[in-house]
Amino acid sequence: MSRFIDKTAIVTGGAKGIGRGLCLAFAREGARVLCADVDEKAGAQLEQDAAGLEGLIRFQRADASSAADCQALVHSATQQWGGVDVLCNNVGIQPPDSYVPAHELPEEKWDRIIDVNLKSCFLMAKYCVPVMKERGGGVIINTASVQGLQAAKGVSAYAASKGGILSLTRQLALEYAADHIRVLAVNPGTIDTPLVDEAARGMGLKKEDLVGSWGKAHPLGRIGQPEDVAGLVLFLASDKASFMTGENVCVDGGMMAKGAWAGD
């Protein structure tokens, strides 16, 4: 079933990991997807990999923490395809050297994480909302995290950014409900993305050992795949979720049901 024929989606952080999964999933269901990322090589590869799908993917280099780049993304989608129907604020960073107690985190590292993870959601909404209003509505889906719901040590900026995304999701949902713009968030658990690769390198571990260890912490016994998140996002962006807004949904292998996942 092609739920997104003649629909346009922008996915930030779309060239790798969860974002790549989102781009491909939307394109498989007929959408025209604008993938925004700073990794030009991965973006070019994604365009090639989408050849033959019912929809299409176009890559545009963009730093989503930049107002000018965000505005340029919306302009490109509007010029090419007439507007934006779905915005996936997916971009996120969690550098290995940021895993330190808050008092040891450099201010510039805090600022960069907050700008990329949280400010980007504001900026993309700022420029997408007017276009969505002209089209009679739209959907904004923000990638938050279980770390926005429950704390862990050593991730002060990341946790703050993801908690901020959840609060912003609720606020934007109320702000634009009358304009038929729905705003939702997803909370992934550990997903097999380049962030896991970075974490393994930062800890001096083999990826397979880290994945095995983290997988055991999830009640389902494994970490997730980008496709696990994409399936949920496509549902939330579809008309089948038309009565949902202001909510966040976990796709976490049971982590939040388990409770104290972060350990000591």
C-alpha positions in Angstrom: 0.0 0.0 0.0 1.4 3.4 -1.0 0.2 5.8 1.6 2.3 8.8 0.6 2.0 9.2 -3.1 2.0 12.9 -4.0 3.3 13.7 -0.5 6.5 15.5 0.3 8.6 14.8 3.3 11.8 16.4 4.7 14.0 14.2 6.9 16.9 15.9 8.8 19.9 13.7 9.6 18.5 11.6 6.8 21.6 10.0 5.2 22.5 7.4 7.9 21.0 5.4 10.7 17.3 6.1 11.7 17.1 8.9 9.1 18.2 6.7 6.3 15.6 4.2 7.3 12.9 6.9 7.4 13.9 8.3 3.9 13.8 4.8 2.3 10.5 3.9 4.0 8.7 7.0 2.8 10.1 6.6 -0.7 8.9 3.0 -0.8 5.4 4.3 -0.1 5.5 6.9 -2.9 6.7 10.0 -1.1 9.1 12.6 -2.5 11.7 12.9 0.1 14.3 15.6 0.7 17.1 14.2 2.8 19.1 16.7 4.7 22.5 15.9 6.1 26.1 17.1 6.4 27.4 13.8 5.1 27.5 14.3 1.3 28.9 10.9 0.5 26.2 9.1 2.5 23.6 11.3 0.9 24.7 10.5 -2.6 24.7 6.8 -1.8 21.2 7.1 -0.4 20.0 8.7 -3.6 21.4 5.8 -5.6 19.9 3.2 -3.3 16.5 4.8 -3.8 16.5 4.3 -7.5 13.6 2.1 -8.6 11.4 2.9 -5.6 7.9 4.2 -6.1 8.9 7.6 -4.7 12.2 9.4 -4.8 14.9 10.8 -2.6 16.8 13.9 -3.2 19.8 14.9 -1.0 20.6 18.4 0.1 23.6 19.2 2.3 22.3 21.1 5.4 23.3 21.7 9.0 19.9 21.7 10.7 21.3 23.9 13.5 21.6 26.7 10.9 18.6 28.9 10.2 19.8 29.6 6.7 20.2 25.9 5.9 16.7 25.1 7.3 15.1 27.9 5.3 16.9 26.6 2.2 15.5 23.1 2.7 11.9 24.3 2.9 12.5 26.5 -0.1 13.9 23.6 -2.1 11.0 21.3 -1.2 8.5 24.1 -2.1 10.2 24.9 -5.4 10.5 21.3 -6.5 7.2 19.8 -5.2 4.9 22.6 -4.1 5.3 22.4 -0.3 5.9 20.1 2.7 3.5 17.5 4.0 5.6 15.7 6.6 8.6 17.0 8.5 10.8 14.5 10.4 13.1 16.3 12.8 15.4 13.4 13.2 18.9 14.8 13.3 20.8 14.1 16.5 24.4 13.9 17.8 25.9 12.3 20.9 29.6 12.5 20.5 31.7 10.0 22.5 33.7 12.7 24.2 30.5 14.2 25.6 29.9 11.2 27.9 31.2 13.0 31.0 29.7 14.4 34.2 28.0 17.7 33.6 30.7 19.7 35.4 33.3 18.3 33.0 31.4 19.0 29.8 32.8 22.0 27.8 30.3 24.7 27.2 30.9 24.6 23.5 30.0 20.9 23.4 26.8 21.6 25.4 25.9 24.3 22.9 26.6 22.1 19.8 24.5 19.2 21.1 21.6 21.5 22.1 21.8 23.3 18.7 21.8 20.2 16.6 19.3 18.1 18.6 16.8 20.7 19.9 17.2 24.0 18.2 17.0 22.3 14.8 13.4 21.2 15.7 12.4 24.8 16.3 14.1 26.1 13.2 12.6 23.5 10.9 9.2 24.0 12.4 9.6 27.7 12.1 10.0 27.5 8.3 7.8 24.5 7.6 4.7 25.6 9.5 3.8 28.5 7.2 4.1 26.2 4.1 2.0 23.5 5.8 -0.7 26.0 6.8 -0.9 27.1 3.1 -1.5 23.4 2.2 -4.2 23.0 4.8 -2.2 20.9 7.3 0.7 18.6 7.8 2.6 16.4 10.3 5.7 17.0 12.2 7.4 14.0 13.9 10.3 14.6 16.2 12.9 11.9 17.1 13.4 12.2 20.8 14.7 9.3 23.0 14.1 7.2 26.0 16.8 9.4 27.5 14.3 12.2 27.4 12.1 10.2 29.8 14.6 8.6 32.1 18.0 9.7 33.1 21.5 8.1 32.7 24.9 9.3 33.9 27.2 11.2 31.6 24.7 12.5 29.1 23.5 15.9 30.5 23.3 17.8 27.2 21.8 14.9 25.2 19.2 14.1 27.9 18.3 17.8 28.1 18.0 18.1 24.4 15.7 15.1 24.2 13.6 16.2 27.1 13.3 19.6 25.4 12.1 17.9 22.2 9.3 16.2 24.2 8.1 19.5 25.7 8.4 21.3 22.4 6.3 18.5 20.8 3.5 19.1 23.2 3.7 22.9 22.8 3.7 22.9 19.0 0.8 20.4 19.0 -1.3 22.9 20.9 -0.1 25.8 18.9 -1.0 24.5 15.5 -3.9 22.0 16.1 -6.4 24.5 14.7 -4.2 24.6 11.5 -4.5 20.8 11.1 -0.8 20.3 11.8 -0.2 17.3 14.0 3.0 17.1 16.1 4.3 13.9 17.6 7.5 12.4 18.9 9.1 8.9 19.0 11.4 7.7 21.7 13.8 5.1 20.3 15.7 2.8 22.6 19.1 1.7 21.4 19.0 1.5 17.6 21.7 0.1 15.4 23.1 3.3 14.0 26.5 5.1 13.6 26.0 6.5 17.1 26.4 2.9 18.4 29.6 2.6 16.3 30.9 5.8 17.8 30.0 4.7 21.4 31.9 1.4 20.9 35.0 3.2 19.6 34.8 5.7 22.5 34.6 2.8 25.0 37.3 0.8 23.3 35.0 -2.1 22.6 34.1 -4.2 19.6 30.7 -3.1 18.3 29.3 -6.7 18.5 30.2 -6.9 22.2 28.6 -3.6 23.0 25.5 -4.5 20.9 25.2 -7.8 22.8 25.5 -6.1 26.1 23.0 -3.4 25.4 20.7 -5.8 23.7 20.4 -7.8 26.9 19.2 -4.6 28.7 16.1 -4.5 26.4 13.3 -6.9 27.5 13.0 -8.1 23.9 16.6 -9.1 24.0 18.0 -7.1 21.2 18.7 -3.5 20.1 16.4 -2.1 17.4 16.9 -1.5 13.7 16.1 1.7 11.8 13.2 -0.1 10.2 11.6 -0.6 13.6 11.4 3.2 14.1 10.4 3.8 10.4 7.4 1.6 10.7 6.1 3.6 13.7 6.9 7.0 12.0 5.0 6.0 8.8 2.0 5.1 10.9 2.1 8.4 12.8 2.5 10.4 9.6 -0.5 8.6 8.0 -4.2 9.3 8.1 -4.6 6.3 10.3 -3.2 8.4 13.2 -5.3 11.4 12.4 -6.6 11.7 16.0 -3.1 11.7 17.5 -1.2 14.9 18.3 1.0 16.1 21.2 1.9 12.5 22.1 5.2 10.6 22.3 5.5 6.9 21.6 8.3 4.6 22.7 9.9 2.1 20.3 12.4 0.8 22.8 12.1 -3.0 23.1 10.3 -2.6 26.4 12.9 -0.4 28.1 10.5 2.0 29.6 8.2 -0.8 30.8 11.2 -2.3 32.5 11.9 0.9 34.5 15.4 1.4 35.8 17.2 0.7 32.6 20.1 3.0 33.2 21.6 1.0 36.1 24.0 2.5 38.5 
